[in-house]
Amino acid sequence: MDWPLAIDRNREALKRIVAALFVMTGGAMATSLPRHIFAAILLVLRPAESAVRRLIVIAARRLSLKPRASRPLPAGLPAFPAAGALKTPAFALFDPLKIFSIDDFDNNALPHFSFHDGSDAEFHTPHLLRPEEPVDATLLFTRLRALRHALNDLPRQARRLARWQARRDLLLKAGRPTRITPFRPGLPPGWRQRSIHEIDDVLRECHGLALYAVNGPDTG
């Protein structure tokens, strides 16, 4: 397996896709976006994040690092960044886990009815969502910046993962519970059975390569 070629090919495709997402924002990191633009970006952002996580796993397949020792904050440096400073966010190395709540299931097991007779204070007319309605995009912009930063510095992200793996191994050796893999069980977040965008094919390839890098024979 030519791992460098596989990484470079998929990274270039992802960089092109992420650049297109930034163009969709209008080039300005505002605090809101029209709802239809927000939804269109999110449709691509989730699988793009999953694909990059798998590229990081592939890039870290041969790394073996020690956990980084915690260091005190150097004297004279502020504990928090200055107000207004645009700090590069850390990319999330792990798939978000699916959360299942029995309470939520029981609460929604039966249908709920509401009758409006003019005196029901709990009755509300549903709010119609307009495509051009602005929605808060602060978190979306943060995720976009983190994704772009990870793609531009993949070796550093691989070292981050390798250090986490070292900490994980120490915890497992000590018999302490911890997460085993960056992947969640089943299919990756943003996975679609039917491809509707280039990112779907990229994620499919990255997921297969990452599984092979972790579980397949060591072919170099």
Salt bridges, closest charged atoms under 4 A:
ASP8 OD1 - ARG11 NH2 3.22
GLU12 OE2 - LYS15 NZ 3.95
GLU49 OE1 - ARG143 NH2 2.79
ASP95 OD1 - ARG53 NH1 3.13
ASP95 OD2 - ARG54 NH2 2.63
GLU132 OE2 - ARG130 NE 3.61
GLU133 OE1 - ARG35 NH2 3.39
GLU133 OE2 - HIS127 NE2 3.23
ASP169 OD1 - ARG168 NH2 3.14
GLU198 OE2 - ARG16 NH2 2.32
ASP200 OD1 - ARG192 NH2 2.83
ASP201 OD1 - ARG204 NH1 3.38
GLU205 OE2 - ARG9 NH2 2.27
ASP218 OD1 - ARG62 NH2 3.38
